[in-house]
Amino acid sequence: MARLAPQGMHEVDDEIRHLCEEAERQSGTSASSRTYARNPSVVKALAAFRAALAREGTIDPVLRELVRLKIAALNGCRY
């Protein structure tokens, strides 16, 4: 099955780079954002969605981080 590799941070335009850097700050990686960067409108929509969740989410931030860690462990991801 074909897979898309993430673009390098130097390959994305400035606006998308900012969104990728923010994703990296929040989650520890920007690989998915840099993969989606092949379609900038998708990256922008996902960034808006994440921002809305962060702003309006009702889950305690500590619990949210524990969930992220568990999901990463279950998927064998370094986090």
Order of alpha helices (4+ residues) and beta strands (2+ residues): alpha-alpha-alpha-alpha
